[in-house]
Amino acid sequence: MATKKKTTKKTAVKETVKPMPKQMSGKKPDKTLAIIGLLINVLIFPGLGTIIGGKTKTGIIQLVLMVVSIPLMLVLIGFLLAFGIWIWGIVSGVQLIQEAQ
């Protein structure tokens, strides 16, 4: 009775890591847009200012969460969520100003 040997080849898989871009085109955000973005985040609606400042992905997440928090205010958890998003919008605006300098 002949026995067959199972042979396995281990192949090395190379993983390439690409550096994450700091900004969309590697440019610093404009200081006036960063200040306007902070003011819009604080006074009007969190997320809009972040988008204007150049952080589109973060701004869209903030906007969606803020819109979700509005109907949740009927069960009071929305107020807590909206307050957290408002603070997050302020922090994002300040970071935009720091990156612009």
C-alpha positions in Angstrom: 0.0 0.0 0.0 1.5 3.2 -1.1 1.2 6.3 1.0 1.1 9.7 -0.4 2.9 12.5 1.4 1.1 15.8 1.5 3.4 18.6 0.7 2.5 22.2 1.5 4.2 25.2 0.2 4.4 28.2 2.5 4.4 31.3 0.4 5.4 34.6 1.9 2.8 37.3 1.3 4.2 40.8 1.1 2.1 43.4 2.6 2.6 46.9 1.3 1.6 49.7 3.7 0.8 53.0 2.1 1.1 56.1 4.2 -2.1 57.9 5.1 -2.5 61.3 3.6 -2.6 64.2 6.0 -4.9 66.3 3.8 -6.6 65.7 0.5 -3.8 67.2 -1.5 -1.1 67.6 1.2 -1.8 71.3 1.6 -2.4 73.1 4.8 -6.0 74.2 5.3 -6.6 77.9 4.8 -6.6 79.8 8.1 -9.7 81.9 7.3 -11.6 78.7 6.3 -10.5 77.0 9.5 -11.8 80.0 11.6 -15.1 80.1 9.7 -15.4 76.3 10.1 -14.9 76.6 13.9 -17.5 79.3 14.1 -20.0 77.3 12.1 -19.4 74.2 14.2 -20.0 76.2 17.4 -22.8 78.5 16.4 -24.8 76.8 13.6 -24.4 73.1 13.1 -21.6 70.7 14.0 -20.1 69.0 11.0 -20.8 71.8 8.5 -17.7 73.7 9.6 -15.6 70.6 9.6 -16.6 69.9 6.0 -15.8 73.6 5.1 -12.4 73.3 6.8 -11.4 70.3 4.6 -12.1 67.3 6.8 -15.0 65.9 4.7 -15.2 62.4 6.2 -15.2 63.6 9.8 -17.7 66.3 9.0 -20.1 63.9 7.3 -20.0 61.6 10.3 -20.7 64.6 12.6 -23.6 65.8 10.5 -25.2 62.3 10.3 -24.9 61.8 14.1 -26.3 65.3 14.7 -29.3 64.6 12.5 -29.9 61.3 14.3 -29.7 63.0 17.7 -32.5 65.4 16.9 -35.4 62.8 17.0 -33.7 61.1 19.9 -34.1 64.2 21.9 -37.7 63.0 22.5 -36.3 60.3 24.7 -33.7 62.6 26.3 -30.6 60.5 25.1 -30.4 62.8 22.0 -29.5 65.8 24.2 -26.5 63.9 25.5 -25.5 62.8 22.0 -25.9 66.3 20.6 -23.8 67.8 23.3 -21.0 65.2 22.6 -21.1 66.0 18.9 -21.0 69.7 19.6 -17.9 69.2 21.7 -16.4 67.0 19.0 -17.2 69.8 16.4 -15.3 72.4 18.6 -12.3 70.1 18.9 -12.3 69.5 15.1 -12.5 73.3 14.5 -9.6 73.9 16.9 -7.5 71.2 15.2 -8.2 72.8 11.8 -6.9 76.1 13.1 -3.8 74.4 14.6 -3.1 72.7 11.3 -3.5 76.0 9.4 -0.7 77.7 11.3 
